[in-house]
Amino acid sequence: MAARRSFAVAVVGAVLAAVDVGQAVAANPLLAWEMSEAAEDRSLDDTDERVDDERTPYVAGLIGSSIASEQGGFASGQLPLGDAAIGVSIPRPAGAVRLELEGRQRAALSGSRPANNGEGDEHSVTIDGEWTTLANVWRDVAVGEHAAVYAGAGAGVGGYRETRGEDAATASARVTDLAWQVGGGATYSVTDRVTLDAGYRYYGVGVAPQVEPAGEVVFAVRIADPFRGWLRR
């Protein structure tokens, strides 16, 4: 019986409190407006927290140049390169972690080397069709509202074709091996979806490579959430 009385008293108290709040709101419209604004602010805060926790996909296009050479320096050159990447940016304190899949194609190296292990006439050598496909991890650290710096590394596979011109014939061989890179750079967010990236990479193909590891200066444009407009149609 005592428990029932307590429950009844609680219900009556809640009803009276609700009536008091209703009367206060009716007597003071400003109070109703303030309560509505507070509820809207809480809703926006919840939305912002959800957005900040979201992983954002992106695509990137990259151009740049590397100075590479064959082991021994017989073939060398400054290589224009092209790149495309897809990835996802994961928010973290003071920045983000980016997981990325990248593909690159580089121009050809050409030169000449002595035949027969250094004896006899020189013959031409060309290393072309060099490519790499890498899985990268980059860590962004914000240094302002729109700017950030980053560093990271990647690993995957790569290859090229080596062509040797000799007296009566041309020999060609294709090579496929492990590939890797390390690097870093700086970014600037032009808008919430467009980011400019200037960086440096040091990469190699093979553990004991025919082509020496090379440094590259790269410039990229990243587009975040590239299918946002399409998905809303």
N, C-alpha and C positions, 0 to 999 in steps of 0.2 A: 504493500500500500504506500509506503514512504517513497519507493522508487517512482511510482506513478505520479505522486504529488510533485516530485522534483522535475519530472519530465514535463508535466503540465505547466509548472512555473516557468521553465525554460522556454516553452513554446509561446506563452503569454508575453514573456519578456522580449522575445525576438519580434513578435508582432508589434508591440508598443514601440520598439526601437525603429522598426521600418516606418511606422506611422509618423514618428517624430521627424525622421529624415525627409519623408515626403512633404510634411508641412513646412519644413525649413526650406526645401527647394522651391515649393510653391510661393512662399513669402519672399524669397530672394532669388530672382532669375539669374543674377550674376553667379551665385553659388552653383546653379545647374550648369552654366557655361564652363566654370572652372573645373567641375567634375568631368565634363565631357572632354575638355582639353587634356586633363591628366590621363584619362583612359586612352586617348589618341596617342599621346606621347609614349605611354607604355607599349602600345601596339607597334609604333615605329621603332622603338628600341628593340623589341623582340625581332622585328623584321631585319634590322641592321645586324643583329647578332647572327641571324641565320645566313645573311648574305656574306658576312665576314668569314663564316665557316665553310662556305661553298668552295669546291674545287672548280677552277676555271680552265676549260680547254683553250688551246690557242694553236695557230699555225704561224710559220715564220718563213720568210725568204731572205737569203743571205748572198752577198757578193764579197769578194776580197781578193787577196793576192798572197802567194807564198813564194819564198826563195828556196828552191830545192836543188839537190844535186845527187848524182849517182855516187855510190861508194868509189873513192879514188878520184872523183872530180872530172871524169871523162865526159859526162853529160850534165848540164846544169841549165838553169833558167828561172825566170820569174813567172810563176804560174797563175793566170787568172783562174778563179774557181767559182762554181755555182753551188748553191745549197738550198735544200728545203727541209723543214722540220715540222713535226707535230708534237704537241706535248700537253701537259696539264700542270697548272700552278696550284700549289697547296699552301694556303695561308699559314704562316708561323709568326711567333713574336718577332717584331722588328723586320719583317720581310716575308719571304716565301721560299719554298723548295719547289724546283721545277724538274719534272721527270720528262724526258724528251727522247724521241727517236729521230735521227738525223741522217740524211743521205747527201753525199757530195760527189762532184765530178770535177777533175782537174785537167788542165791543159798538158801538153806533151813536153818532155825534156829531150833535147837533142845535142849531139856532140860527136866526138870520134875518139877511139882508143886504139892502142897498138894491137896488132894481131899476134897470135901465137905467144901469149904470155909476155908481151912486151917486146917481142922481136918481130921484125918484118914491117910491112906497110901498115899504116893505120886504116881502119875501116869505120864506117859510120855506125852510130848506135842511137836508137830512139826508144824512149820509154814513154808510152802513151796509154790512154784509156784508164788512167788511175782513178779509182773510186774507193769510197769508204762508206760503210753503214754502221752507225754507232748508237748505242744507248747511253745517254748522258744524264748526269745528275748535277744540277746547278743550285747553289744556295745564294739567294738574293738578300742583301742587307740594306734597308732603307737609310738614306743619308739626308733626306728632306721629304717634302710633301710629294714631289714628283720624281726625284732622282734616287738611284740605288747603285750599289756595286755588287759584283757577284764573282764567284769562283767555283770550279768544279772539275769533273773529269768524265771520260766516257771510254767504252770498250766495245769492240764488235769485230767485224771482218772487213777486209779490203783487198784490192788487187790491182794489177796493171799488166801491160803487155810490153815485152822487151824485143826489139827488132834489131838484128845485127846485119849490116850490109857487108858481104865479103866479095872476093874476086869474082866468082862465077855464080853465086847464089845468095839468097837472103834467108837467114834463119830467124824464126819468130817463136817466142815462148810466152805463155800466159802464167801468171803467178797469182795465187790466192793465199792469203795468210791472215793472222790476227792483226787487228788494228787498234790503236789507242790514241787518246789525246788528253791533255790537261790545258787549262786556260782560265781566263777571267776577263772582266771588262766592267763597263758602266752602262747604265740604261737611263732613259728619260721618258716618262709617260706623257705623251702629248695630250691624250684624252684617256678616259677610263678603259678604252679598248685598243688604242694604238700606242705602241712603245718602240722607241728607237734604241738600238743596241750597237755599241762600238767595243770590240774586244780583241784579244790576242789568243791564239791557239798554238800549241806545240804538239805535233802529231807524228806518228810513224806507222808503217805497215811492215809487220814481221818482227820477230825477236832478233834475228840477225839479218837486217834488211839489205836488199840490193840498193834501194834508194834510201839515202840518209834521212833521219828524222828532220823535219823542217818546221820553221816558224811561220805563222800566218797572221795577217792583220785582216779582220773581218768586220763587216757592217751589215746589220740586219734590221728588218722591220717585223715586229710581232703584232698579230691581230688576235685579240682575245675574244672568245666566244664567237667564232666566225659565222656560225649558223643561226645566230639569235634571230635575225630578221626572217629567215626562211621558215623557222619553226613556228613563228607566230602567224604565218599566212594561212 
